[in-house]
């Protein structure tokens, strides 16, 4: 298995009010980056694990369980945010299921 896709873990920063723009701004903070194996989650596994089909679900396999806190991740050069949905029991390493964030 190749760990060839860069996955970046982000933490949503604090909410600050910008008086010039008259709105609240949230700045995300990069927590860490790791190379992982990323694949789409098949339809049969989606129904089995998640109970329904969810567009944009992916399986991310890593060497070890992340030891840091994060709010969302980005995969490669993709601009979509992915949120944690669940984890899988695997023989080696750590595997988690993420879903595309609609927000």
Buried (B, 14 or more C-beta within 10 A) or exposed (E): EEBEBBBBBBBEEEEEEEEEEEEEEEEBEEBBEBEBBBEEBEEEBBEEBBEEEBEBBBBBBBEEEBEEEBBBBBBEEBEBBBBBBEEBEEEEBBBBBBBBEEE
